[in-house]
Amino acid sequence: MSYSSLVAIQTMEATNLLSTLELLCAPKKLDREKGEDQLNNVSLTSGEVKLVSSWIEEKLEGLSNWEDVFGGITAAIILLRNVDYRLLVDVGIVGKLEDQAVECHDNPEFRVRIAAGQLMGSLCRHAGLSLFIRYLPTVIQGVVTNLERNTEAPVSEAELSLRELNLAKECSTNLSSSSLSIFHDTAGWKNLETWMKCLQEMVSNLPSKDFIKVDRTIILELIFKAVQHVNRFVRETGYDVLSTMISRHLCYTEPEAKEATYVNVATQLAKGLSDNWSQVRMAASRAVRTLFEVDPPSGYTRDDIYPILLPAMCLNRYYVAEGVRIYSQDTWCRVTQGEGRKLLGQYLVSAVDYYIQQSDADNHAVREASCASMAEIVTKLDPNLLLPCVSKLLDALIVCFGDESWPVRDAACVALGSLISTFPNETRAAGYDNLMATQFLRNLSDSIPSVRDGAAKSIAAILKSVGDQNLFQHYINHIVEKIDGLSKQPKESHGAESSRVSGKGPGASHVTVHSGDAAHDSRHTDQVMYSCGSLAPKLQKGRKGGGCHNGLHQRASEPWEEADGAIRLIGQISDKFPNRVTDDLIEQLLKGCEHRNYTHYPYFLETVCN
């Protein structure tokens, strides 16, 4: 009986059911979700199942607008979930859905294509391996076809943007050379993502005992291409699919073979853990956790993949993106079971090489995380294990010492402080007779307060470990010089504010408030602000020729900031060497407090009080 015939003889219950079904096709998402909830909570009779089935056929065949098609697919998924499969077969809806689900992948609306993939997954859950094998060639062809752009296809809006970007780059020398790579990394890539999601739905709904009977060689090759794709959305989806595949024993290449691709999968995951985009790192991190939750193939152990994955897993515990960082910390605890320090020491060479490689990454957040990771192994591992790696670590950290990004400089300074205080003789043997005093003093006078604070702590730690009187006096002379330099501080000062002084609570009595022209400086009014992980221009790395600040786009430090760093060093010295805090040092500190003719003097006084 057709849908129109059923409507003609509808009962009151059928009327309510049709109202629910029409909600599935509503323009508003909230209405569609309301329709889903109502249909999920209805116990359908056999007659109502026929009515819904006829309604689904009408919506999928009409193709009038995407909402109707989407509503029909959603209703079909709910039927497959809540109604006996044999009844649906008897009604005749299953065979039609099996054919129409594939046709829906030609729909221009991505929500329809995503829903079609979910429908194919639901059908595979009931029909099993036979339907999976029937669908697989079509899905693989869909992925292959969309892996590369068709240059002869009609020009889309994104492609027009690319052409304009090319023309702009030819006409303007100021346009970043990375703009084209950013475009390819973010632009949409046709139906590739939805075909990949479809493959994921099919695999996740097929029981492992059935999936392991499938020749997965072609599937694995496609996924490896996807996770290396130029577009980051494709890479992210690729790792999500790979995670599903791993849970279904993807690491076996043939149905009954012992040969495995365990190491190859781990290698691809390591690349994802090092991706420049946080979303891709997160997807790869989920896949890594899945890999460790599944037993290794016959003939393999986790020791085969530890040196490949552990370094990146460890570094991501310090990554700037909070989601990646917290998830990686939890994964590390689950995988290492309290043996993290032992495992890291066992695979130290691999870890050090990886950290050094990442310290040269284009992304400044990655360089910062690598410096923090190097600091960790210095402070937590046996120095005897680290001894062969000292020279390499020094070379990498000295480059990061000259980074344009102040968090990188700060992290490198802290790491070097730990490294040099642990290996002073090796540092001098590497050619740094004064234990990098010049570099530390530069950070001690940095325009960023936290960088000055990190330098003061590192200097004090080094002085504590070496007991070098000449070096100690060198730093004392610097303190005296910089505090004396406060007399040259102009009235109009600049600098970063203290979080305590600029607050509204207790201790906020010295708030500097600008008015008039000073409150609307054109240099920081109506300017673009960038968030973490955005397409902001990446800060430049330090130079390998000694790690100096040559070429850094950084404001020169003012006398009050240099004196602030000196005061911070006095505080650290008094903590490490209580007996070395002489009356002369106290007198110098008080002398600095006498200068109050500049704007930022409250921040200097706060440092003194701390």
KAKA-V7379 format. One record per helix or strand. SS is the DSSP state (helix for helix, strand for strand). FROM is the first residue (numbers start at 1). TO is the last residue. Records with the same first field share a line. If there is no record, write none. Layout:
SS->FROM-TO  FROM-TO
This chain:
helix->3-8  12-23  29-40  46-62  66-82  85-91  93-106  110-127  129-147  157-171  179-186  192-205  208-211  217-227  232-247  262-273  278-293  303-318  322-336  340-346  348-358  364-380  383-400  406-422  424-429  437-444  449-466  469-488  516-520  522-524  559-576  578-580  583-593  601-609
strand->252-252  260-260
